[in-house]
Amino acid sequence: MVQVAAVSGAHVTASVRRPELHARVKALAPDGRADVVTPDQEAAHAPYDVIVELVGGRTA
């Protein structure tokens, strides 16, 4: 979704719980044009027009 939104011209803010993954998520956007934040930082980047929640992998 980061890639689709970025190439569509959207300003992308990705909320990623694990800070060690932030660089990998940011690299998905062309030229790294995405803000990657932790969930506690989401409000500072609001308002949002579209929110996509993707959940995968183990949650335990």
mmCIF file as gemmi writes it, N, C-alpha and C atoms, coordinates in Angstrom:
data_model
loop_
_atom_site.group_PDB
_atom_site.id
_atom_site.type_symbol
_atom_site.label_atom_id
_atom_site.label_alt_id
_atom_site.label_comp_id
_atom_site.label_asym_id
_atom_site.label_entity_id
_atom_site.label_seq_id
_atom_site.pdbx_PDB_ins_code
_atom_site.Cartn_x
_atom_site.Cartn_y
_atom_site.Cartn_z
_atom_site.occupancy
_atom_site.B_iso_or_equiv
_atom_site.pdbx_formal_charge
_atom_site.auth_seq_id
_atom_site.auth_asym_id
_atom_site.pdbx_PDB_model_num
ATOM 1 N N . MET Axp A 1 ? 0.812 -1.194 0 1 0 ? 1 A 1
ATOM 2 C CA . MET Axp A 1 ? 0 0 0 1 0 ? 1 A 1
ATOM 3 C C . MET Axp A 1 ? 0.854 1.256 0 1 0 ? 1 A 1
ATOM 4 N N . VAL Axp A 2 ? 2.012 1.194 0.645 1 0 ? 2 A 1
ATOM 5 C CA . VAL Axp A 2 ? 2.913 2.354 0.633 1 0 ? 2 A 1
ATOM 6 C C . VAL Axp A 2 ? 3.285 2.69 -0.809 1 0 ? 2 A 1
ATOM 7 N N . GLN Axp A 3 ? 3.615 1.692 -1.588 1 0 ? 3 A 1
ATOM 8 C CA . GLN Axp A 3 ? 4.009 1.916 -2.975 1 0 ? 3 A 1
ATOM 9 C C . GLN Axp A 3 ? 2.862 2.457 -3.809 1 0 ? 3 A 1
ATOM 10 N N . VAL Axp A 4 ? 1.688 1.867 -3.679 1 0 ? 4 A 1
ATOM 11 C CA . VAL Axp A 4 ? 0.525 2.296 -4.459 1 0 ? 4 A 1
ATOM 12 C C . VAL Axp A 4 ? 0.168 3.74 -4.124 1 0 ? 4 A 1
ATOM 13 N N . ALA Axp A 5 ? 0.109 4.057 -2.847 1 0 ? 5 A 1
ATOM 14 C CA . ALA Axp A 5 ? -0.234 5.417 -2.442 1 0 ? 5 A 1
ATOM 15 C C . ALA Axp A 5 ? 0.803 6.425 -2.92 1 0 ? 5 A 1
ATOM 16 N N . ALA Axp A 6 ? 2.072 6.087 -2.778 1 0 ? 6 A 1
ATOM 17 C CA . ALA Axp A 6 ? 3.142 7.02 -3.161 1 0 ? 6 A 1
ATOM 18 C C . ALA Axp A 6 ? 3.131 7.303 -4.665 1 0 ? 6 A 1
ATOM 19 N N . VAL Axp A 7 ? 3.004 6.272 -5.485 1 0 ? 7 A 1
ATOM 20 C CA . VAL Axp A 7 ? 3.011 6.513 -6.937 1 0 ? 7 A 1
ATOM 21 C C . VAL Axp A 7 ? 1.724 7.174 -7.402 1 0 ? 7 A 1
ATOM 22 N N . SER Axp A 8 ? 0.686 7.144 -6.565 1 0 ? 8 A 1
ATOM 23 C CA . SER Axp A 8 ? -0.565 7.829 -6.887 1 0 ? 8 A 1
ATOM 24 C C . SER Axp A 8 ? -0.516 9.301 -6.512 1 0 ? 8 A 1
ATOM 25 N N . GLY Axp A 9 ? 0.576 9.705 -5.87 1 0 ? 9 A 1
ATOM 26 C CA . GLY Axp A 9 ? 0.747 11.105 -5.51 1 0 ? 9 A 1
ATOM 27 C C . GLY Axp A 9 ? 0.3 11.455 -4.104 1 0 ? 9 A 1
ATOM 28 N N . ALA Axp A 10 ? -0.083 10.464 -3.325 1 0 ? 10 A 1
ATOM 29 C CA . ALA Axp A 10 ? -0.539 10.721 -1.958 1 0 ? 10 A 1
ATOM 30 C C . ALA Axp A 10 ? 0.647 11.006 -1.039 1 0 ? 10 A 1
ATOM 31 N N . HIS Axp A 11 ? 0.392 11.775 -0.011 1 0 ? 11 A 1
ATOM 32 C CA . HIS Axp A 11 ? 1.372 11.923 1.065 1 0 ? 11 A 1
ATOM 33 C C . HIS Axp A 11 ? 1.188 10.716 1.963 1 0 ? 11 A 1
ATOM 34 N N . VAL Axp A 12 ? 2.218 9.927 2.144 1 0 ? 12 A 1
ATOM 35 C CA . VAL Axp A 12 ? 2.118 8.664 2.861 1 0 ? 12 A 1
ATOM 36 C C . VAL Axp A 12 ? 2.687 8.796 4.271 1 0 ? 12 A 1
ATOM 37 N N . THR Axp A 13 ? 1.887 8.371 5.236 1 0 ? 13 A 1
ATOM 38 C CA . THR Axp A 13 ? 2.357 8.216 6.605 1 0 ? 13 A 1
ATOM 39 C C . THR Axp A 13 ? 2.076 6.776 6.993 1 0 ? 13 A 1
ATOM 40 N N . ALA Axp A 14 ? 3.124 6.034 7.275 1 0 ? 14 A 1
ATOM 41 C CA . ALA Axp A 14 ? 2.986 4.624 7.651 1 0 ? 14 A 1
ATOM 42 C C . ALA Axp A 14 ? 3.254 4.485 9.137 1 0 ? 14 A 1
ATOM 43 N N . SER Axp A 15 ? 2.359 3.807 9.816 1 0 ? 15 A 1
ATOM 44 C CA . SER Axp A 15 ? 2.524 3.561 11.244 1 0 ? 15 A 1
ATOM 45 C C . SER Axp A 15 ? 3.056 2.145 11.418 1 0 ? 15 A 1
ATOM 46 N N . VAL Axp A 16 ? 4.268 2.058 11.949 1 0 ? 16 A 1
ATOM 47 C CA . VAL Axp A 16 ? 4.931 0.764 12.109 1 0 ? 16 A 1
ATOM 48 C C . VAL Axp A 16 ? 5.378 0.646 13.555 1 0 ? 16 A 1
ATOM 49 N N . ARG Axp A 17 ? 4.898 -0.361 14.213 1 0 ? 17 A 1
ATOM 50 C CA . ARG Axp A 17 ? 5.146 -0.541 15.642 1 0 ? 17 A 1
ATOM 51 C C . ARG Axp A 17 ? 6.621 -0.719 15.962 1 0 ? 17 A 1
ATOM 52 N N . ARG Axp A 18 ? 7.354 -1.454 15.142 1 0 ? 18 A 1
ATOM 53 C CA . ARG Axp A 18 ? 8.763 -1.774 15.442 1 0 ? 18 A 1
ATOM 54 C C . ARG Axp A 18 ? 9.708 -0.79 14.741 1 0 ? 18 A 1
ATOM 55 N N . PRO Axp A 19 ? 10.369 0.079 15.499 1 0 ? 19 A 1
ATOM 56 C CA . PRO Axp A 19 ? 11.262 1.083 14.909 1 0 ? 19 A 1
ATOM 57 C C . PRO Axp A 19 ? 12.352 0.5 14.017 1 0 ? 19 A 1
ATOM 58 N N . GLU Axp A 20 ? 12.788 -0.719 14.279 1 0 ? 20 A 1
ATOM 59 C CA . GLU Axp A 20 ? 13.84 -1.314 13.454 1 0 ? 20 A 1
ATOM 60 C C . GLU Axp A 20 ? 13.354 -1.615 12.025 1 0 ? 20 A 1
ATOM 61 N N . LEU Axp A 21 ? 12.065 -1.55 11.784 1 0 ? 21 A 1
ATOM 62 C CA . LEU Axp A 21 ? 11.525 -1.777 10.443 1 0 ? 21 A 1
ATOM 63 C C . LEU Axp A 21 ? 11.221 -0.479 9.691 1 0 ? 21 A 1
ATOM 64 N N . HIS Axp A 22 ? 11.358 0.651 10.348 1 0 ? 22 A 1
ATOM 65 C CA . HIS Axp A 22 ? 11.004 1.93 9.729 1 0 ? 22 A 1
ATOM 66 C C . HIS Axp A 22 ? 11.766 2.188 8.433 1 0 ? 22 A 1
ATOM 67 N N . ALA Axp A 23 ? 13.041 1.945 8.411 1 0 ? 23 A 1
ATOM 68 C CA . ALA Axp A 23 ? 13.835 2.209 7.2 1 0 ? 23 A 1
ATOM 69 C C . ALA Axp A 23 ? 13.375 1.328 6.042 1 0 ? 23 A 1
ATOM 70 N N . ARG Axp A 24 ? 13.03 0.094 6.32 1 0 ? 24 A 1
ATOM 71 C CA . ARG Axp A 24 ? 12.567 -0.811 5.26 1 0 ? 24 A 1
ATOM 72 C C . ARG Axp A 24 ? 11.243 -0.343 4.673 1 0 ? 24 A 1
ATOM 73 N N . VAL Axp A 25 ? 10.354 0.14 5.523 1 0 ? 25 A 1
ATOM 74 C CA . VAL Axp A 25 ? 9.063 0.626 5.04 1 0 ? 25 A 1
ATOM 75 C C . VAL Axp A 25 ? 9.257 1.92 4.252 1 0 ? 25 A 1
ATOM 76 N N . LYS Axp A 26 ? 10.075 2.815 4.763 1 0 ? 26 A 1
ATOM 77 C CA . LYS Axp A 26 ? 10.341 4.08 4.06 1 0 ? 26 A 1
ATOM 78 C C . LYS Axp A 26 ? 10.932 3.83 2.677 1 0 ? 26 A 1
ATOM 79 N N . ALA Axp A 27 ? 11.763 2.803 2.553 1 0 ? 27 A 1
ATOM 80 C CA . ALA Axp A 27 ? 12.392 2.467 1.276 1 0 ? 27 A 1
ATOM 81 C C . ALA Axp A 27 ? 11.388 1.968 0.236 1 0 ? 27 A 1
ATOM 82 N N . LEU Axp A 28 ? 10.201 1.586 0.648 1 0 ? 28 A 1
ATOM 83 C CA . LEU Axp A 28 ? 9.182 1.134 -0.3 1 0 ? 28 A 1
ATOM 84 C C . LEU Axp A 28 ? 8.645 2.274 -1.157 1 0 ? 28 A 1
ATOM 85 N N . ALA Axp A 29 ? 8.66 3.47 -0.625 1 0 ? 29 A 1
ATOM 86 C CA . ALA Axp A 29 ? 8.15 4.626 -1.363 1 0 ? 29 A 1
ATOM 87 C C . ALA Axp A 29 ? 9.227 5.146 -2.309 1 0 ? 29 A 1
ATOM 88 N N . PRO Axp A 30 ? 8.832 5.56 -3.506 1 0 ? 30 A 1
ATOM 89 C CA . PRO Axp A 30 ? 9.82 6.131 -4.43 1 0 ? 30 A 1
ATOM 90 C C . PRO Axp A 30 ? 10.56 7.296 -3.768 1 0 ? 30 A 1
ATOM 91 N N . ASP Axp A 31 ? 11.858 7.293 -3.871 1 0 ? 31 A 1
ATOM 92 C CA . ASP Axp A 31 ? 12.697 8.343 -3.283 1 0 ? 31 A 1
ATOM 93 C C . ASP Axp A 31 ? 12.517 8.467 -1.772 1 0 ? 31 A 1
ATOM 94 N N . GLY Axp A 32 ? 11.991 7.426 -1.12 1 0 ? 32 A 1
ATOM 95 C CA . GLY Axp A 32 ? 11.804 7.461 0.33 1 0 ? 32 A 1
ATOM 96 C C . GLY Axp A 32 ? 10.807 8.49 0.798 1 0 ? 32 A 1
ATOM 97 N N . ARG Axp A 33 ? 9.871 8.891 -0.072 1 0 ? 33 A 1
ATOM 98 C CA . ARG Axp A 33 ? 8.902 9.94 0.263 1 0 ? 33 A 1
ATOM 99 C C . ARG Axp A 33 ? 7.735 9.39 1.077 1 0 ? 33 A 1
ATOM 100 N N . ALA Axp A 34 ? 8.021 8.975 2.266 1 0 ? 34 A 1
ATOM 101 C CA . ALA Axp A 34 ? 6.984 8.516 3.197 1 0 ? 34 A 1
ATOM 102 C C . ALA Axp A 34 ? 7.448 8.833 4.606 1 0 ? 34 A 1
ATOM 103 N N . ASP Axp A 35 ? 6.518 9.241 5.425 1 0 ? 35 A 1
ATOM 104 C CA . ASP Axp A 35 ? 6.81 9.407 6.838 1 0 ? 35 A 1
ATOM 105 C C . ASP Axp A 35 ? 6.498 8.076 7.509 1 0 ? 35 A 1
ATOM 106 N N . VAL Axp A 36 ? 7.4 7.592 8.317 1 0 ? 36 A 1
ATOM 107 C CA . VAL Axp A 36 ? 7.172 6.348 9.047 1 0 ? 36 A 1
ATOM 108 C C . VAL Axp A 36 ? 7.247 6.681 10.529 1 0 ? 36 A 1
ATOM 109 N N . VAL Axp A 37 ? 6.167 6.376 11.224 1 0 ? 37 A 1
ATOM 110 C CA . VAL Axp A 37 ? 6.044 6.736 12.632 1 0 ? 37 A 1
ATOM 111 C C . VAL Axp A 37 ? 5.627 5.52 13.451 1 0 ? 37 A 1
ATOM 112 N N . THR Axp A 38 ? 5.761 5.63 14.759 1 0 ? 38 A 1
ATOM 113 C CA . THR Axp A 38 ? 5.23 4.603 15.656 1 0 ? 38 A 1
ATOM 114 C C . THR Axp A 38 ? 3.774 4.971 15.971 1 0 ? 38 A 1
ATOM 115 N N . PRO Axp A 39 ? 2.966 4.017 16.421 1 0 ? 39 A 1
ATOM 116 C CA . PRO Axp A 39 ? 1.557 4.313 16.682 1 0 ? 39 A 1
ATOM 117 C C . PRO Axp A 39 ? 1.317 5.499 17.62 1 0 ? 39 A 1
ATOM 118 N N . ASP Axp A 40 ? 2.188 5.717 18.566 1 0 ? 40 A 1
ATOM 119 C CA . ASP Axp A 40 ? 1.989 6.848 19.483 1 0 ? 40 A 1
ATOM 120 C C . ASP Axp A 40 ? 2.266 8.197 18.826 1 0 ? 40 A 1
ATOM 121 N N . GLN Axp A 41 ? 2.814 8.209 17.624 1 0 ? 41 A 1
ATOM 122 C CA . GLN Axp A 41 ? 3.101 9.449 16.899 1 0 ? 41 A 1
ATOM 123 C C . GLN Axp A 41 ? 2.058 9.757 15.828 1 0 ? 41 A 1
ATOM 124 N N . GLU Axp A 42 ? 1.084 8.882 15.637 1 0 ? 42 A 1
ATOM 125 C CA . GLU Axp A 42 ? 0.101 9.048 14.561 1 0 ? 42 A 1
ATOM 126 C C . GLU Axp A 42 ? -0.664 10.359 14.644 1 0 ? 42 A 1
ATOM 127 N N . ALA Axp A 43 ? -1.099 10.733 15.819 1 0 ? 43 A 1
ATOM 128 C CA . ALA Axp A 43 ? -1.926 11.935 15.981 1 0 ? 43 A 1
ATOM 129 C C . ALA Axp A 43 ? -1.202 13.192 15.512 1 0 ? 43 A 1
ATOM 130 N N . ALA Axp A 44 ? 0.098 13.238 15.661 1 0 ? 44 A 1
ATOM 131 C CA . ALA Axp A 44 ? 0.871 14.414 15.258 1 0 ? 44 A 1
ATOM 132 C C . ALA Axp A 44 ? 0.896 14.594 13.744 1 0 ? 44 A 1
ATOM 133 N N . HIS Axp A 45 ? 0.571 13.55 12.991 1 0 ? 45 A 1
ATOM 134 C CA . HIS Axp A 45 ? 0.602 13.623 11.526 1 0 ? 45 A 1
ATOM 135 C C . HIS Axp A 45 ? -0.799 13.725 10.924 1 0 ? 45 A 1
ATOM 136 N N . ALA Axp A 46 ? -1.834 13.743 11.752 1 0 ? 46 A 1
ATOM 137 C CA . ALA Axp A 46 ? -3.216 13.822 11.284 1 0 ? 46 A 1
ATOM 138 C C . ALA Axp A 46 ? -3.517 15.215 10.741 1 0 ? 46 A 1
ATOM 139 N N . PRO Axp A 47 ? -4.556 15.394 9.993 1 0 ? 47 A 1
ATOM 140 C CA . PRO Axp A 47 ? -5.626 14.459 9.671 1 0 ? 47 A 1
ATOM 141 C C . PRO Axp A 47 ? -5.25 13.57 8.483 1 0 ? 47 A 1
ATOM 142 N N . TYR Axp A 48 ? -5.956 12.465 8.368 1 0 ? 48 A 1
ATOM 143 C CA . TYR Axp A 48 ? -5.746 11.509 7.284 1 0 ? 48 A 1
ATOM 144 C C . TYR Axp A 48 ? -7.011 11.421 6.44 1 0 ? 48 A 1
ATOM 145 N N . ASP Axp A 49 ? -6.843 11.27 5.139 1 0 ? 49 A 1
ATOM 146 C CA . ASP Axp A 49 ? -7.981 11.091 4.244 1 0 ? 49 A 1
ATOM 147 C C . ASP Axp A 49 ? -8.353 9.622 4.097 1 0 ? 49 A 1
ATOM 148 N N . VAL Axp A 50 ? -7.347 8.756 4.079 1 0 ? 50 A 1
ATOM 149 C CA . VAL Axp A 50 ? -7.573 7.327 3.91 1 0 ? 50 A 1
ATOM 150 C C . VAL Axp A 50 ? -6.679 6.581 4.892 1 0 ? 50 A 1
ATOM 151 N N . ILE Axp A 51 ? -7.247 5.575 5.537 1 0 ? 51 A 1
ATOM 152 C CA . ILE Axp A 51 ? -6.471 4.733 6.445 1 0 ? 51 A 1
ATOM 153 C C . ILE Axp A 51 ? -6.627 3.294 5.994 1 0 ? 51 A 1
ATOM 154 N N . VAL Axp A 52 ? -5.505 2.607 5.829 1 0 ? 52 A 1
ATOM 155 C CA . VAL Axp A 52 ? -5.51 1.192 5.469 1 0 ? 52 A 1
ATOM 156 C C . VAL Axp A 52 ? -4.786 0.458 6.587 1 0 ? 52 A 1
ATOM 157 N N . GLU Axp A 53 ? -5.454 -0.516 7.161 1 0 ? 53 A 1
ATOM 158 C CA . GLU Axp A 53 ? -4.832 -1.284 8.236 1 0 ? 53 A 1
ATOM 159 C C . GLU Axp A 53 ? -4.536 -2.685 7.716 1 0 ? 53 A 1
ATOM 160 N N . LEU Axp A 54 ? -3.26 -3.006 7.668 1 0 ? 54 A 1
ATOM 161 C CA . LEU Axp A 54 ? -2.828 -4.309 7.217 1 0 ? 54 A 1
ATOM 162 C C . LEU Axp A 54 ? -2.244 -5.055 8.406 1 0 ? 54 A 1
ATOM 163 N N . VAL Axp A 55 ? -2.751 -6.226 8.663 1 0 ? 55 A 1
ATOM 164 C CA . VAL Axp A 55 ? -2.276 -7.028 9.777 1 0 ? 55 A 1
ATOM 165 C C . VAL Axp A 55 ? -1.811 -8.362 9.222 1 0 ? 55 A 1
ATOM 166 N N . GLY Axp A 56 ? -0.632 -8.766 9.619 1 0 ? 56 A 1
ATOM 167 C CA . GLY Axp A 56 ? -0.129 -10.037 9.136 1 0 ? 56 A 1
ATOM 168 C C . GLY Axp A 56 ? 0.889 -10.622 10.088 1 0 ? 56 A 1
ATOM 169 N N . GLY Axp A 57 ? 1.163 -11.869 9.915 1 0 ? 57 A 1
ATOM 170 C CA . GLY Axp A 57 ? 2.164 -12.523 10.741 1 0 ? 57 A 1
ATOM 171 C C . GLY Axp A 57 ? 1.661 -12.82 12.132 1 0 ? 57 A 1
ATOM 172 N N . ARG Axp A 58 ? 2.547 -13.277 12.955 1 0 ? 58 A 1
ATOM 173 C CA . ARG Axp A 58 ? 2.206 -13.613 14.332 1 0 ? 58 A 1
ATOM 174 C C . ARG Axp A 58 ? 1.929 -12.364 15.137 1 0 ? 58 A 1
ATOM 175 N N . THR Axp A 59 ? 0.983 -12.446 16.022 1 0 ? 59 A 1
ATOM 176 C CA . THR Axp A 59 ? 0.625 -11.302 16.868 1 0 ? 59 A 1
ATOM 177 C C . THR Axp A 59 ? 0.912 -11.578 18.336 1 0 ? 59 A 1
ATOM 178 N N . ALA Axp A 60 ? 1.525 -12.685 18.623 1 0 ? 60 A 1
ATOM 179 C CA . ALA Axp A 60 ? 1.779 -13.037 20.026 1 0 ? 60 A 1
ATOM 180 C C . ALA Axp A 60 ? 3.154 -12.653 20.458 1 0 ? 60 A 1
